[in-house]
Amino acid sequence: MTERVVVCKSCDLAVKVDDDDTENFGICPRCGQRVKEKALTAESDVAVMAISALIFLCISIVEPFMSLNSHGIEASMNLFSIVSILGSKWGSLLYFFLFFTFFAPVSVLCLIVLLGFFKNWIPNSKVGKFYKFCHSMCMVDVFVFGVAVSLIKLTGLADVSFHTGFYTTIIFTAMMMFTCSKYKPQRLWDRIMSQERIEGLKTGITAKMQGYKRCEECGYIFKADGEDDICPRCSSVVGYRIHLSIQKSFSLLIAALILYLPSNLYPVMYTSLFGNESGSNIIEGVIVMYNMGSWFVAGVILLASIFIPAFKIFSIAYLLAIVKFKINYSCKRMSRLFRFVLFVGRWSLIDVYVVIIMSAIVRIKSLIVINPGFAIICFCMVVIITVFSADSFDERLLWDVKENERSN
């Protein structure tokens, strides 16, 4: 039996895991976080899937995506047409679209190909940090869900036809999700520098109490020499906890809250119908979809664009308050709440993708034209800032408060 001691990233508890057990996840007994993955898929197999995904992406870019037909007039689009349309007036939306749905996914896939076929290549820490950032910023699955919501909205305006680019995008998304799940950032960090076996770390006790640190950037565990040490693997400055975690998270949360109001009050989209232009905010869009009988779309937009951002802001504020003011709470429940906030954070971008897609395809000469509104920029920033706010919060602080209460 091959056993080793790892440190849970959520509660800092030292846990023993069995590397010979490839069928089950290693689970922290205190907070329920995964501390070990199942058996890993061979790097070469993941690289082959990554190459296939890149091929389908190239096809998706050049082939027609979908087309509309209204009153005998037809309009079509491909993914490249989004770039030309947004680039003329909405550069900020264009940069957002390119980074989250093209640059980040392509960077991840290309690195996986290099790692899979060049076995002797040992990347440096900069590559590891770049891969981790791009891996967390891939939003292709959210984009496809936004396409699905857009299609339901478009059926009320015109006849919709699907082309090759649509189907290859679906295939690309499935392959992209597979490669991302099989080659997580921790696997790359282990290739850069494998974790040394830790003999003095005892299970059932937090790493901090034993004078050990776990690097937030790469997950490396090492014996602490002082308050701020340099990680042997990624060269990041490592403290026992994220430096100024509460202050950073709170500052970003305030910025998101300020932008949340204009994102809901001002129009996110302008629709020009036979020359008459009208703007609609998120709530008005939900009401229109509901009156059209598209209850599912109305529910998705209401959930993703109104409830989830508000839920994230409230949840992060509550987590910050209970840590700061030591409010009585259940650590395990609060940890689950925090992980749920991390999971749902990205899905609020569905409405941003809906506006981008609608603006790109609904341009049927002078009959129907849709353009983005200023509020969609504010809403996009709300989603991104709340994601960074949640990332800045150190989940281990939730458990530290209880540890301090027991010691006192």
Steps between C-alpha positions, in 0.01 A plus 500: 500500500638842394382763743594864532388803697340795321355828625138592424482831314164583659558441872880449526462156661777245440340190346643159408413372152561168324654541154431133417124564517433634150124440507402753768567863579691589813258696717588723796320358807445846647368717213422249223740656246680278248865459588586241230367431151417163349731322256647742245447460126827466306640835387529380140130406493398840634730665244330314214163623622642855522619486138156378392338788691726753326406357159129531575556855627665600172203356309257685727668834431483486120178305442153665519355477849130576458266710289172688544218545252240769557254633241700334223826669604780278626795583727776260601798505733811308592721545804732733312211738423468567874852645492424736209169621646620555857832646384333799336336648812535263794871425539472414870240232429717371217802461730283321752365262238841427347672434831244277669389302193812495283831609654467318835365170354754496215785570743390209720467261206835595348681453830335160548618398152858608581495321835353184350741458210819650642555279802843643578382861510488635855315835500592777744285663766386778264347241271331337800348830615390585146337159454318523834361844416386401150354172629279690747396755234371256234132587443419292193231299682333823615516631142322191364230531765464866397458384140220266610318781683548731199348243266182482706477881497569516127220260411255776594657738247574285197557152362833361622719258303812324629814443297830311530661752735226449758551125522880518501481755784299254708757227433786739581336593830461137604866428417614818674317407821650151488858623460461761775363240741780254421789747514448727796764757605622282790610236250719755323648621829590141591684471169695821567603373844359201682396532861767380742391238749427668834604285793432733792142599412242334728147427387195637677672833576514813286819574310520845659509355851794281393692782330429391141363706212304414187564732206174647368643531150633149437400294806857418609538409870817594685636579846468868587804708586318823577177693447561549126695228319579440134339192348771257377290410195339819365702770683184666636501672839313267734347584836302277728192668352439727199639842587223757564241251378201669666601850388558395138176305478297779663644770272415301188153428639430872546607565140264225377214639709549848350483360146207270580246784506568650153529151354135438593356850450641595160430319168717199426368477146344732240258356244426689179177368343405662166705806593357543851768443767421404858724397787432232759670417826530151646167507684314625193659222295377243751146643483501492119611137495233410756224671300619318185452169681875427526484429872816292500710778341344758732587281798859442382564873443336594830706241685834564327481877464310614812497235772848349460693833501296619798547164672877514445528854637289417806678168562852645479395790725357251751816288497715808554276612788507170687879484476550865594248513784526133603128428460390152607474268198556148371842476333401216273187678375686824441770314307234343281343842447837644395569217254152543353570873451822408316312253280205720396704820458583452133147404391375855541683577176221325307315828450817668370539228236130525413540871422817437299338225291176693446697809393705294254219316324192722524590747225234453237557825309250767614247252642662380823833609646623431855788686664659466846430758770732663752357292786637176356853632558411576863342157541803328351725683745273402792538132414878518455558709814290267717700204367823673603344599833418136577849391391654755738313358799697238695263217586735379774413809706158347565665210680760718673229685692370173646851382577569821692173467693589145610853601603362785711 
